[in-house]
Amino acid sequence: MKDSLLCLHFILCIVYLIKFISSSPTVVDCPATSLIRETKNEICPEEQDYIHGKLTYLGPKLNTFFSSLKTVDFDSETLELLQKKPPIMGLAISGGGYRSMLTAAGFVMEMDNIGIFDCLSYISGLSGGSWILMDLISQEFNVSSLLSNWNLNDGLLKGIPDFDIHQNDIISGMNEYNDVLVKRMVPLKDIPRSIFNNFEKSLQLAAFLLEKKDEQKGISKRGIGPLTKFVDFFLQRTNNYGGGREEDFDDSEDSLFGSIKSLHQVIQFYIDLHLNVRPKKTKGFTVSFTDYLGNAFKKQLGNLNNQSSFSKLVMTSTKFQNFEAPIPLFIANCRNKHLRDVIFEFNPFEFGSWESKLGLFVKMPYLGSNIEAGNPSRCINGFDDIGFITATSSSIFNNILIYIWQLTAQSSRETMKAIKNIMSIFGLGNEKLDEENFRQVSLNSLDTDYAVYQPNPFYNYPSIHNELTQNDYLYLVDGGEDGENIPLRPLTIPQRNLDIIFVIDSSSDESNYPQGKKLKNILYKLQNEHTDSDSYSIPNFDTINQYPIALGCNQQHLPIIFYYPNAPHSYNSNTSTFKITYNESEVNGMLQNGRSIFSLSSNSRHIDCVGCLIAKRSIENVNASRMPKICTQCFDDYCF
């Protein structure tokens, strides 16, 4: 009987591993056409074709929306104009962890409720905002199914407690910021030490269990690695270890893991992550903590049907094929050679940067291919994993690790030993990972908090010689680490010709609410990119409070930025960026508040003004005199 069970377990393990191997990067034939595109002031042909189809689809949708407005009465000629030349619309979702995801989910649901979500041509997200994009893609862009697979009552990263980190403490790059980390021991005083006491105890228990397995006959001789030990541990009973030390650990519900059983579940969670990531590593690709976070995200989705390629998921979506969905843009920053504000974007068609430093894109399905000087030598499909891309845009994991490492620097040798064992499970530990390496003076021995994109598709590209092309790798991090926590700039590029961009900002400027600081950073950046006064005016953000404002209304060559700050319209939505568990009541409160932010608590006049702002560019480009008078009052109320 025992042998039969072991045989069954082995077969299940093989099936389990095959499932993940089949969705890992795969070698394919290289296409005859070039994989690299120089921007040359235009979007790629695939994006052009999609936008053309989208605008054709938009006409009837917009007509229905405009006809539903209460006080705005567009005449028949204006409605015909708006159908023939519909506005190009976008939505930018800021970072902010689950706070951003839940707030934006409610915001999107309300947009869908009044009939304009399907009218969006683009949707961009970074950090927590990118989680909405990932969920939309996994749900084939059906807004009604948003969050249906997320168990928000169970932490995204099991065993990690909720705690807060100040926005200006979000960094990456252990090697480059050792001095900064040393100085940041002070902010840690704001985080109750008790939060981590049980976390440390649990890690010590894990180390103890590993050690006891080593002491068992035959184990140490076989040289079994930590992962195998943990798997073996789960197949054994835990009450036979003895020795007295296990009694030191709290087995009550008050402890972090609650019980030995809960600890099993936590460790199994990370074992599963390791099994999911391992095929990528065995195929020769560099892995980092971002790969593990990406697989944690995919665990939340649960309905990918063994398909996790970003480009394939989007291209096979029925709504996308019918031009009913917006083009999703994931945003990240590059950290090669101390770079801070070079933005990269992932869209279903390609990956790259519009920045003057690069101006290159690679076809998204072939991300991960060996390309040098623009010439491919080995082509790959499947590297564009939706979880990996989402995690690349999210800083939550690397910052939690930074703080845990800081705390560990003040901890006991037992805790550091436990951390070493846990790290080795991920395949990230090495001979340098000893007790000394957790002290502040040696913190820079690890550099695993970047998302590593290797090979670099732009390596040695002719005529471009800088940090982005001189190495065969790209280090990418959270899209908000440059102070631009709103993925706005990729939507403002002239090549995309947007008319209006909605922004939902859930940044943490003060008490986990925004005060326009991140938008201000972006506006200054846009001003610096223009040598003349042809840019947005920067408002006094002290007067914004909780109401939306519109920027660029009177500058017809610019898209209107319709900025909505997160505010407590119906619920106190200023939860911590690093709060990773929400009960049902909290979820409902956050979602409803997101709805209220967009609709101003179901204010019909506000929705009418939304319609006026959507139509503004299209009407003015033909005949401004056709603008309804009620719209003029809306512009006076909202436009800065």
C-alpha positions in Angstrom: 0.0 0.0 0.0 2.8 2.4 1.0 4.7 1.6 -2.3 1.5 2.3 -4.3 1.0 5.6 -2.6 4.6 6.6 -3.3 4.3 5.5 -6.9 1.1 7.6 -7.3 2.9 10.6 -5.6 5.8 10.2 -8.1 3.5 10.1 -11.1 1.6 13.2 -9.8 4.9 15.0 -9.4 6.0 14.2 -12.9 2.6 15.5 -14.3 3.0 18.5 -12.1 6.4 19.3 -13.5 5.5 18.7 -17.1 2.8 21.2 -16.8 5.2 23.9 -15.9 7.9 22.8 -18.3 5.5 23.1 -21.1 4.8 26.8 -20.3 8.5 27.8 -19.8 10.7 29.5 -22.5 11.1 27.3 -25.6 13.5 27.5 -28.5 11.8 28.2 -31.9 12.9 29.1 -35.4 13.8 32.7 -36.0 11.5 34.6 -38.4 12.8 36.0 -41.7 11.7 39.6 -40.7 13.7 41.7 -38.3 12.9 41.3 -34.6 14.2 44.8 -33.6 12.3 48.0 -34.6 13.7 51.6 -34.4 10.9 53.8 -33.2 11.4 56.5 -36.0 8.5 58.5 -34.5 5.8 55.9 -35.1 4.1 53.1 -33.4 4.6 49.5 -34.7 2.3 48.3 -37.6 0.5 45.9 -35.4 -0.4 48.7 -33.0 -1.5 50.9 -35.8 -3.8 48.2 -37.2 -5.3 47.6 -33.8 -6.1 51.2 -33.2 -7.6 51.5 -36.6 -9.9 48.6 -35.8 -10.6 50.0 -32.4 -11.8 53.3 -33.7 -14.1 51.6 -36.1 -15.6 49.6 -33.2 -15.9 52.7 -31.1 -18.5 54.6 -33.0 -21.7 52.8 -31.9 -20.4 52.5 -28.3 -19.7 56.2 -27.9 -23.0 57.1 -29.5 -24.8 55.0 -26.8 -22.7 56.7 -24.1 -23.3 60.3 -25.3 -27.0 59.7 -25.8 -27.2 58.6 -22.1 -26.0 61.9 -20.7 -28.6 63.8 -18.7 -28.0 67.4 -19.5 -25.6 67.4 -22.5 -27.4 67.4 -25.8 -25.1 66.8 -28.7 -26.8 67.6 -32.0 -27.1 64.9 -34.7 -24.2 66.3 -36.8 -21.9 66.3 -33.7 -22.8 62.7 -32.8 -22.1 61.7 -36.4 -18.7 63.5 -36.2 -17.9 61.7 -32.9 -18.7 58.3 -34.6 -16.6 59.0 -37.7 -13.6 60.5 -35.7 -13.9 59.0 -32.2 -11.4 60.2 -29.6 -8.5 58.0 -28.6 -8.8 57.4 -24.9 -6.4 55.9 -22.3 -6.4 55.0 -18.6 -3.3 55.2 -16.3 -3.4 53.2 -13.1 -0.8 54.2 -10.4 1.2 52.0 -8.1 0.2 51.4 -4.5 0.0 47.7 -3.9 -3.5 46.2 -3.1 -4.7 49.7 -2.3 -4.2 50.7 -5.9 -5.5 47.4 -7.3 -8.7 47.5 -5.3 -9.3 51.2 -5.8 -8.6 50.9 -9.5 -10.8 47.8 -9.8 -13.8 49.8 -8.5 -12.9 52.7 -10.7 -12.8 50.4 -13.8 -16.0 48.8 -12.8 -17.8 52.2 -12.7 -16.3 53.1 -16.1 -17.7 49.9 -17.4 -21.0 50.6 -15.7 -21.5 53.8 -17.6 -20.3 52.3 -20.9 -16.9 53.8 -21.5 -14.4 51.2 -20.4 -14.7 49.4 -23.8 -14.0 52.7 -25.4 -10.5 52.9 -24.0 -7.8 52.3 -26.6 -5.0 52.0 -24.0 -4.7 51.0 -20.3 -1.3 51.4 -18.5 -0.3 50.2 -15.1 2.7 49.9 -12.9 3.3 48.2 -9.6 -0.1 47.6 -7.9 -1.7 49.1 -11.0 -0.2 46.4 -13.2 -2.0 43.8 -11.1 -5.3 45.0 -12.6 -3.9 44.6 -16.1 -2.8 41.1 -15.3 -6.2 40.2 -13.9 -8.0 41.8 -16.9 -5.9 39.8 -19.3 -6.5 36.6 -17.4 -10.2 37.3 -17.5 -10.1 38.1 -21.3 -10.9 41.7 -20.4 -14.3 40.9 -18.8 -14.6 43.6 -16.2 -17.4 41.8 -14.4 -14.9 39.0 -13.6 -12.3 41.2 -12.0 -10.8 39.8 -8.8 -13.0 36.7 -9.0 -10.0 34.4 -8.6 -8.1 36.4 -5.9 -8.2 35.2 -2.4 -7.5 38.5 -0.7 -8.0 37.1 2.7 -4.9 35.0 2.2 -1.6 36.8 1.8 0.0 37.2 -1.6 3.3 36.1 0.0 2.5 33.5 2.7 4.2 34.1 6.0 4.9 37.8 5.4 3.1 40.0 7.8 1.4 43.3 6.9 3.5 46.4 7.6 4.1 49.8 6.2 7.1 51.3 4.3 7.3 55.0 3.5 7.0 55.8 -0.2 10.5 57.4 -0.2 11.9 54.2 1.2 11.0 52.2 -2.0 14.4 51.4 -3.6 16.2 48.5 -5.3 19.8 47.7 -5.9 21.5 46.2 -2.8 24.9 46.7 -4.3 24.4 50.4 -5.1 22.5 51.4 -1.9 24.4 49.9 1.0 25.1 53.3 2.5 21.4 54.2 2.1 20.3 51.0 3.8 22.6 51.6 6.7 21.0 55.1 7.2 17.5 53.7 6.9 17.8 51.8 10.2 16.0 54.8 11.7 12.7 54.4 9.8 12.6 50.8 11.0 11.8 52.1 14.4 8.5 53.1 13.1 7.7 49.4 12.4 6.8 47.5 15.6 9.5 44.9 16.2 6.9 42.6 17.5 5.5 42.2 14.0 8.6 40.2 13.1 9.1 38.2 16.3 6.9 35.3 15.2 8.3 35.6 11.7 11.8 35.0 13.1 10.5 32.2 15.4 9.0 30.4 12.4 12.2 30.8 10.4 14.2 29.3 13.3 11.7 26.4 13.4 12.3 25.8 9.7 16.0 25.8 10.3 15.7 23.4 13.2 13.6 21.0 11.1 16.3 21.1 8.4 19.0 20.5 10.9 17.1 17.6 12.5 16.8 16.0 9.1 20.5 16.3 8.6 21.0 14.4 11.9 18.9 11.5 10.7 20.8 8.5 9.5 21.8 8.6 5.8 20.5 12.0 5.1 23.7 13.9 5.4 25.6 11.2 3.5 23.3 11.5 0.5 23.9 15.3 0.2 20.2 16.0 -0.3 19.5 19.7 -0.9 17.2 21.9 1.1 14.3 21.6 -1.3 14.4 17.8 -1.1 14.6 18.0 2.7 11.5 20.1 2.8 9.6 17.8 0.5 10.7 14.9 2.6 9.7 16.8 5.7 6.2 17.1 4.4 5.9 13.4 3.9 6.8 12.7 7.5 5.1 13.4 10.8 6.4 16.3 12.7 5.8 15.1 16.3 8.8 12.6 16.3 11.6 15.1 16.2 12.1 15.5 19.9 15.0 17.2 21.4 13.0 19.8 23.3 13.7 22.7 21.0 10.5 22.5 19.0 8.7 23.3 22.3 10.2 26.8 22.1 8.0 27.7 19.2 4.4 29.0 19.6 1.9 26.5 18.2 -1.1 28.7 18.9 -3.2 30.8 16.6 -1.5 33.9 18.0 1.7 33.0 16.3 2.5 34.2 12.7 1.9 30.9 11.1 -0.7 29.8 13.7 0.4 26.2 14.0 2.9 23.6 12.7 0.2 22.7 10.1 0.2 26.4 8.9 3.9 26.4 8.7 3.7 23.3 6.5 1.4 25.2 4.2 3.6 28.3 4.1 6.7 26.2 3.2 4.8 24.2 0.6 3.7 27.5 -0.9 7.4 28.4 -1.5 8.3 24.9 -2.6 5.6 25.2 -5.3 7.0 28.6 -6.4 10.4 27.0 -6.7 9.1 24.1 -8.8 7.4 26.6 -11.1 10.5 28.7 -11.5 13.0 25.8 -11.8 12.3 25.0 -15.5 13.4 28.5 -16.5 16.6 28.2 -14.5 17.4 24.7 -15.9 17.1 26.1 -19.4 19.9 28.5 -18.7 18.0 31.7 -17.9 18.9 33.9 -15.0 16.3 33.9 -12.2 15.7 36.4 -9.4 13.2 37.0 -6.6 11.0 38.6 -9.3 10.4 35.2 -10.9 9.1 33.9 -7.6 6.8 36.9 -7.1 5.6 36.4 -10.6 4.6 32.9 -9.8 2.9 34.0 -6.6 0.8 36.3 -8.8 -0.1 33.5 -11.2 -1.2 31.4 -8.2 -3.9 34.1 -7.6 -5.1 33.9 -11.2 -5.6 30.2 -11.3 -7.3 30.1 -14.7 -4.5 30.5 -17.3 -5.1 27.0 -18.8 -1.3 26.3 -19.0 -0.7 29.5 -21.0 1.2 32.3 -19.3 2.7 34.1 -22.3 1.6 37.8 -22.2 1.5 38.1 -25.9 -0.4 34.9 -26.5 -2.9 35.5 -23.7 -3.8 38.9 -25.2 -3.8 37.8 -28.9 -6.0 34.8 -28.2 -8.6 36.9 -26.3 -11.9 37.1 -28.2 -12.5 40.6 -27.0 -9.0 41.7 -28.2 -9.5 40.0 -31.5 -12.8 42.0 -31.9 -11.1 45.3 -30.9 -13.2 45.5 -27.8 -10.3 45.7 -25.3 -7.7 48.4 -24.6 -4.0 47.7 -25.4 -2.4 46.9 -22.0 1.0 48.6 -21.2 3.1 47.4 -18.3 5.7 49.9 -17.2 9.1 49.4 -15.6 12.3 51.3 -15.0 15.8 50.3 -16.0 18.6 50.3 -13.4 21.6 49.5 -15.6 24.6 51.6 -14.4 22.7 53.7 -11.9 19.9 54.8 -14.3 16.8 56.0 -12.6 14.2 57.4 -15.0 14.5 55.4 -18.2 11.1 53.9 -18.8 10.5 50.6 -20.5 7.1 49.3 -21.6 5.7 45.9 -22.3 2.7 45.8 -24.7 1.3 42.7 -26.5 3.3 43.5 -29.7 6.7 44.6 -28.4 9.0 45.5 -25.6 11.4 48.4 -25.4 11.7 52.1 -24.7 10.7 55.4 -26.4 13.5 57.2 -24.5 16.0 59.0 -26.6 18.7 56.8 -25.0 17.3 53.8 -26.8 14.4 54.2 -29.1 14.2 50.5 -29.8 11.6 47.7 -29.5 11.8 43.9 -29.9 8.8 41.8 -30.9 7.2 40.7 -27.6 6.9 36.9 -28.5 10.6 36.8 -29.0 11.7 38.4 -25.8 14.4 36.2 -24.3 16.0 35.5 -27.7 19.8 35.8 -28.2 20.1 39.0 -30.3 23.3 40.9 -30.9 23.7 44.0 -33.0 20.1 43.4 -34.1 20.8 39.9 -35.4 19.2 36.9 -33.8 21.2 33.7 -33.3 18.8 31.7 -31.0 15.1 32.5 -30.8 12.8 32.0 -27.9 9.1 32.0 -27.3 7.4 32.0 -23.9 9.9 34.2 -22.0 7.2 37.0 -21.8 5.5 35.4 -18.8 2.6 37.4 -17.6 3.5 36.9 -13.9 7.2 37.8 -14.5 6.2 41.0 -16.3 3.7 42.0 -13.6 6.3 41.3 -10.9 8.9 43.3 -12.8 6.6 46.3 -12.5 6.1 45.7 -8.7 8.5 46.6 -5.9 6.6 45.1 -3.0 8.7 41.9 -2.8 12.2 43.4 -3.1 11.4 46.1 -0.5 10.0 43.6 2.0 13.2 41.7 1.5 15.3 44.8 2.1 13.6 45.5 5.4 13.8 41.8 6.4 17.5 41.9 5.7 17.9 45.0 7.8 16.0 43.4 10.6 18.1 40.3 10.3 21.2 42.4 10.6 20.1 43.0 14.2 19.0 39.5 14.9 20.4 36.3 16.4 22.7 33.8 14.7 19.8 31.4 14.7 17.6 33.7 12.7 20.4 34.4 10.2 21.0 30.7 9.9 17.3 30.2 9.2 17.3 32.9 6.5 20.2 31.2 4.9 18.3 27.9 4.7 15.2 29.6 3.4 17.2 31.5 0.7 18.8 28.3 -0.4 15.4 26.9 -1.2 15.1 29.6 -3.9 18.4 28.6 -5.3 19.7 32.1 -4.5 22.0 31.2 -1.7 25.7 30.6 -2.2 29.0 30.3 -0.3 28.9 34.0 0.4 25.6 33.8 2.3 26.8 33.4 5.8 26.2 35.2 9.1 28.6 38.0 8.3 26.9 38.7 4.9 23.7 39.7 6.7 25.5 42.5 8.6 25.3 46.0 7.2 28.9 46.0 6.1 28.3 43.1 3.9 24.8 43.6 2.7 25.9 44.1 -0.8 26.8 40.5 -1.3 23.4 39.9 -2.8 21.9 41.6 -5.8 18.8 39.6 -6.4 16.1 42.2 -6.1 16.3 43.3 -9.7 14.2 41.6 -12.5 16.9 40.3 -14.8 16.2 40.3 -18.5 19.0 38.3 -20.1 19.8 38.1 -22.9 19.4 41.9 -23.6 17.7 42.1 -27.0 19.4 45.5 -27.7 22.9 44.2 -26.9 25.6 46.0 -29.0 23.0 47.6 -31.3 24.8 49.6 -34.0 25.1 53.4 -33.4 23.8 53.2 -29.8 26.5 53.0 -27.2 25.4 53.4 -23.6 24.2 51.6 -20.5 21.3 50.1 -22.3 23.2 48.3 -25.0 26.7 47.6 -23.7 25.7 44.7 -21.4 23.9 41.5 -22.4 21.4 42.0 -19.6 18.8 44.6 -18.5 18.0 45.2 -14.9 14.4 46.3 -14.6 12.5 47.4 -11.4 9.2 48.9 -10.2 7.9 51.5 -12.6 7.4 53.9 -9.7 11.0 54.0 -8.4 11.8 57.1 -10.4 9.2 59.1 -8.5 6.7 58.7 -11.4 4.3 56.4 -9.7 1.7 57.0 -12.5 2.3 55.2 -15.9 1.5 58.4 -17.8 4.4 59.3 -20.0 4.0 56.3 -22.5 0.4 57.5 -23.1 1.5 61.1 -23.8 3.9 60.3 -26.6 2.8 62.1 -29.8 3.0 58.9 -31.8 -0.1 57.5 -30.0 -2.1 60.7 -30.5 -4.4 60.3 -27.5 -7.2 62.8 -26.9 -7.8 62.2 -23.2 -6.1 60.2 -20.5 -7.9 59.2 -17.3 -5.6 58.8 -14.3 -6.5 57.1 -11.0 -3.7 57.9 -8.5 -3.4 55.8 -5.4 0.1 56.9 -4.5 1.1 57.4 -0.9 2.2 61.0 -0.5 0.7 61.7 3.0 -1.1 59.2 5.2 -1.3 56.8 2.3 -3.3 59.3 0.2 -1.9 61.2 -2.9 -1.3 64.9 -2.9 -0.4 65.2 -6.6 3.3 64.8 -6.0 3.8 62.0 -8.4 1.8 63.8 -11.1 3.9 66.9 -10.5 7.1 64.9 -11.0 5.8 63.7 -14.4 4.7 67.2 -15.4 8.2 68.6 -14.6 9.7 65.7 -16.7 7.4 66.5 -19.6 8.3 70.2 -19.4 12.0 69.3 -19.5 11.5 67.2 -22.6 10.2 70.3 -24.5 12.4 73.3 -25.3 9.4 75.7 -25.6 6.4 76.4 -23.4 4.4 73.8 -25.3 3.6 71.6 -22.3 1.3 71.2 -19.3 0.9 73.9 -16.7 1.6 72.6 -13.2 -1.2 73.3 -10.7 -1.0 74.1 -7.0 -1.6 70.6 -5.7 -2.4 71.9 -2.2 -5.9 72.8 -3.5 -6.7 69.5 -5.2 -8.0 67.7 -2.2 -10.3 64.8 -3.2 -11.8 66.1 -6.5 -10.6 65.4 -10.0 -9.0 68.1 -12.2 -8.3 68.2 -16.0 -5.0 69.4 -17.3 -4.2 70.6 -20.9 -7.8 71.5 -21.8 -6.8 74.5 -23.9 -3.7 72.9 -25.5 -5.2 71.1 -28.4 -2.0 69.3 -29.4 -1.8 67.6 -26.0 -4.0 64.9 -24.6 -6.3 66.1 -21.7 -5.1 64.5 -18.4 -8.2 63.9 -16.3 -6.7 63.3 -12.9 -8.6 61.5 -10.1 -6.8 61.2 -6.7 -7.7 58.4 -4.3 -9.8 59.9 -1.5 -12.3 58.7 1.1 -15.5 59.3 -0.7 -17.3 56.3 0.9 -14.5 54.4 2.7 -11.1 55.1 4.3 -9.0 53.8 1.4 -5.6 54.8 2.7 -4.4 51.3 3.5 -0.7 50.5 3.5 1.0 49.7 0.2 2.3 46.6 1.9 -1.0 45.4 3.4 -1.4 42.1 1.6 -4.5 40.6 3.2 -8.0 42.0 3.0 -11.2 40.6 4.4 -14.5 40.7 2.6 -15.7 43.9 4.3 -12.5 45.7 3.4 -12.6 44.6 -0.2 -16.2 45.7 -0.6 -15.4 49.1 1.0 -12.3 49.7 -1.3 -14.2 48.7 -4.4 -17.2 50.9 -3.6 -14.9 53.8 -2.9 -13.2 53.3 -6.3 -16.6 53.5 -7.9 -17.4 56.6 -6.0 -14.1 58.2 -7.0 -14.9 57.9 -10.7 -18.6 58.9 -10.4 -18.2 61.4 -7.6 -20.7 59.3 -5.6 -23.0 58.8 -8.5 -23.2 62.5 -9.4 -24.9 62.6 -12.8 -23.6 66.1 -13.6 -20.1 64.9 -13.1 -20.7 62.1 -15.7 -22.0 64.7 -18.1 -18.8 66.6 -17.7 -16.8 63.4 -18.3 -18.7 63.2 -21.6 -17.8 66.8 -22.4 -14.1 66.2 -21.8 -14.1 63.1 -23.9 -15.7 64.9 -26.8 -13.7 68.1 -26.5 -10.8 67.4 -28.8 -12.8 65.8 -31.5 -15.3 68.7 -31.6 -12.7 71.5 -31.4 -10.6 69.9 -34.2 -13.6 70.5 -36.6 -15.9 73.2 -35.2 -15.6 74.5 -31.6 -18.9 76.3 -32.0 -20.7 73.0 -31.8 -19.8 72.6 -28.2 -22.9 72.5 -25.9 -23.0 75.4 -23.5 -23.2 73.0 -20.5 -19.8 71.7 -21.5 -18.4 75.2 -21.3 -19.4 75.3 -17.6 -17.8 71.9 -17.1 -14.5 73.1 -18.5 -14.7 76.1 -16.1 -15.2 73.8 -13.2 -12.6 71.1 -14.0 -9.9 72.5 -16.3 -6.8 74.0 -14.8 
